[in-house]
Amino acid sequence: MMVKIKWLFVLYALVYSNAWAQTPTDSSKVVVFEEKMPEYPGGQEAMYAYLNKNIKYPKADFNKKISGKVIVQFVIDTSGYVTDSKVIKSVSTTIDEEALRVINGMPQWKPGTQQGKEVKVKFTMPVNFSLQENSYNEAEIIGLIVGGLLGTALGIWLYSLL
């Protein structure tokens, strides 16, 4: 009797674990933990270059010295496109719109996979809008002035030789 119970337990464990391992992935569901993350074309550095190149600081916010970090959430779908983007943490209406414009304009990614199938994957990404002042120190400023003066003098001298 005890041997039958052990075999039933082993049989139950095998059926249960096998059914669990072969659960199909539904491509309409958004995955949080995936086997392979979606990939931006060219990698993370290319993504940061894209963001830096395409983000235009809204003039009104720049003039008012409004800055901050917009947190944007979006989904990379099974085809690799950005969908369902929304602002999770706002800075201002115009800065939020700019962050969404750039995120929505991203090129097609390589989609994430789960159990060998392409799945939707949710991302949360900070987009930083910061005002950067000229941070030259005194020596750099003097070097720029002297270099400019020397360049002008050299230009005048060369012109006089003609």
C-alpha positions as CSV (number, residue, x, y, z in Angstrom):
1,M,0.0,0.0,0.0
2,M,2.8,2.4,0.9
3,V,4.5,1.7,-2.4
4,K,1.4,2.6,-4.4
5,I,1.1,5.9,-2.5
6,K,4.7,6.8,-3.3
7,W,4.2,6.1,-7.0
8,L,1.0,8.1,-7.0
9,F,2.9,11.0,-5.4
10,V,5.7,10.7,-8.0
11,L,3.2,10.4,-10.9
12,Y,1.3,13.5,-9.5
13,A,4.5,15.5,-9.2
14,L,5.6,14.6,-12.8
15,V,2.2,15.5,-14.3
16,Y,2.0,18.7,-12.3
17,S,5.5,19.9,-13.1
18,N,5.2,18.9,-16.8
19,A,1.9,20.8,-17.1
20,W,3.4,23.8,-15.4
21,A,6.5,23.8,-17.7
22,Q,4.5,23.6,-20.9
23,T,2.0,26.4,-20.1
24,P,1.8,28.3,-23.4
25,T,2.6,32.0,-23.3
26,D,-0.3,34.3,-24.3
27,S,1.1,37.0,-26.6
28,S,-1.6,39.4,-25.6
29,K,-0.3,39.5,-22.0
30,V,2.4,41.9,-20.9
31,V,5.4,40.2,-19.4
32,V,7.3,41.6,-16.4
33,F,9.9,38.9,-16.1
34,E,11.0,37.5,-19.4
35,E,13.7,35.2,-20.6
36,K,15.2,37.7,-23.1
37,M,14.7,41.4,-22.8
38,P,13.8,43.5,-25.9
39,E,16.8,45.1,-27.5
40,Y,17.0,48.7,-28.9
41,P,18.7,48.6,-32.3
42,G,22.4,49.3,-31.5
43,G,22.1,48.8,-27.8
44,Q,21.7,51.1,-24.8
45,E,24.3,53.6,-26.0
46,A,22.5,54.0,-29.3
47,M,19.2,54.5,-27.4
48,Y,20.8,57.3,-25.2
49,A,22.2,58.9,-28.3
50,Y,18.8,58.8,-29.9
51,L,17.2,60.4,-26.9
52,N,19.9,63.1,-26.7
53,K,19.6,63.9,-30.4
54,N,15.9,64.0,-30.5
55,I,14.7,65.7,-27.3
56,K,14.1,69.4,-27.7
57,Y,13.8,71.3,-24.5
58,P,10.5,73.2,-24.6
59,K,11.4,77.0,-24.8
60,A,8.8,78.1,-22.3
61,D,10.0,75.6,-19.7
62,F,13.7,76.4,-20.5
63,N,13.0,80.2,-20.0
64,K,11.2,79.5,-16.7
65,K,14.1,77.2,-15.6
66,I,11.7,74.3,-15.2
67,S,13.6,71.0,-15.1
68,G,13.2,67.5,-13.7
69,K,12.9,63.8,-14.4
70,V,9.8,62.6,-16.3
71,I,9.1,58.9,-15.7
72,V,7.6,57.3,-18.8
73,Q,6.1,53.8,-18.9
74,F,5.7,52.0,-22.2
75,V,5.3,48.5,-23.7
76,I,7.5,47.0,-26.5
77,D,5.0,44.8,-28.3
78,T,5.6,41.5,-30.1
79,S,6.6,43.3,-33.3
80,G,9.1,45.5,-31.4
81,Y,7.1,48.7,-31.5
82,V,6.6,51.1,-28.6
83,T,2.9,51.1,-27.5
84,D,0.8,52.2,-24.5
85,S,3.2,54.9,-23.4
86,K,2.2,57.1,-20.5
87,V,3.7,59.5,-18.0
88,I,4.0,58.0,-14.5
89,K,5.7,61.1,-12.9
90,S,5.2,64.5,-14.5
91,V,7.4,67.6,-14.6
92,S,5.2,69.9,-16.7
93,T,2.7,69.4,-19.5
94,T,5.0,70.5,-22.3
95,I,8.0,68.5,-20.9
96,D,5.8,65.5,-20.5
97,E,4.6,65.8,-24.1
98,E,8.1,66.1,-25.4
99,A,9.2,63.0,-23.5
100,L,6.2,61.0,-24.9
101,R,6.9,62.3,-28.4
102,V,10.5,61.1,-28.4
103,I,9.6,57.7,-26.7
104,N,6.8,57.1,-29.2
105,G,9.1,57.9,-32.1
106,M,11.7,55.3,-31.2
107,P,12.6,52.9,-34.0
108,Q,11.5,49.3,-33.9
109,W,13.1,47.2,-31.2
110,K,14.0,43.5,-31.3
111,P,11.1,42.1,-29.2
112,G,11.5,40.2,-25.9
113,T,10.9,36.4,-25.8
114,Q,9.5,34.0,-23.2
115,Q,9.6,30.2,-23.8
116,G,10.8,30.9,-27.4
117,K,7.8,33.1,-28.3
118,E,7.8,36.9,-28.7
119,V,6.0,38.7,-25.9
120,K,5.0,42.2,-24.9
121,V,7.4,43.7,-22.3
122,K,6.7,46.7,-20.1
123,F,9.4,49.3,-19.5
124,T,9.7,52.2,-17.1
125,M,12.2,54.8,-18.1
126,P,13.3,58.1,-16.6
127,V,13.8,61.0,-19.1
128,N,15.9,63.8,-17.5
129,F,15.4,67.4,-18.5
130,S,18.2,69.4,-16.9
131,L,19.3,73.0,-17.4
132,Q,23.1,73.0,-17.8
133,E,24.8,76.3,-17.1
134,N,28.2,77.0,-18.7
135,S,30.5,75.5,-16.1
136,Y,33.8,76.9,-17.3
137,N,36.3,77.8,-14.6
138,E,38.4,81.0,-14.7
139,A,41.4,79.3,-16.4
140,E,39.1,78.0,-19.2
141,I,37.5,81.4,-19.7
142,I,41.0,83.1,-19.9
143,G,42.1,80.4,-22.3
144,L,39.1,81.0,-24.5
145,I,39.7,84.7,-24.5
146,V,43.4,84.5,-25.2
147,G,42.9,81.8,-27.8
148,G,40.3,84.0,-29.5
149,L,42.6,87.0,-29.4
150,L,45.6,85.1,-30.8
151,G,43.5,83.6,-33.5
152,T,42.2,87.1,-34.5
153,A,45.8,88.5,-34.5
154,L,47.0,85.6,-36.6
155,G,44.2,86.1,-39.0
156,I,44.9,89.8,-39.4
157,W,48.7,89.1,-39.9
158,L,47.9,86.4,-42.6
159,Y,45.5,88.8,-44.3
160,S,48.2,91.5,-44.4
161,L,50.5,89.2,-46.2
162,L,48.1,88.9,-49.1
